[in-house]
Amino acid sequence: MKNFLLIFISVLIAVLGQLAMKHGITSGRLVARLGEVSSVYSYFVSAFTSPFVLVGFLLYGLSSLFWLIVLGRVQLSYAYPLVSMGYVLAVFFSWLLFKEQVGTMRLVGLGVICIGVTLLSRS
């Protein structure tokens, strides 16, 4: 149970990092125009100076530190599939915070992921 909690913490922090980066990018309304090198450059400069994007990267780094602890304690064949919990958390928080639409097929897919995570955690 302790190892499962460490995996969950690592995944949760990674999802929080994704949410922070999403907020940082969408709040500044940054749009990359890939045909123009100068606009791509300015896009990345703006993105990497956004506090939320930077916090997102920091959270990703923290998640990686927890993941290193997990890798030292748990078989990779057990731990890595549990990372799919991140899909479920990302969809839930995207719906909750960003008001993104979650259709029926997405919910069915998330249900399948939850069943798989449950089966894996019991092995």
Phi, psi and omega in degrees: 000323180297319179293320177299320179296319177298319177297315181298319179297315179300315180294316181298317179295321178297318179295318177300324176297316177299317180296320179296316179295318178300314180297318180297321181285316185281333180288332177271356181053045180280130178230125180273129172256096191295344180283343183245116183298320182294326178287328176295317178300312181293328176299311182292323176297315178296318181297315184281356173255001176283127180301323181291322177295317179296318176298321177301315178295321178297318178296321176299318178297317178297319177301320179296324177296316176297322181296324177298321176297316179301312183298330178284346186245334192234149174297136180298325180294340174269314188288314190296318177298334179289347175298338180296348173300334179299325177299315182295313180296320180296317179294316181299310182289329175295320177294316184289313188269321185256001179058034178286147180282137178236108183279176183299315182297323178295318178297320177297315178300318178295324176298318178297318178299316180298320178297316179297317179297319179299314179297317180295320184291340179269355184276000000 
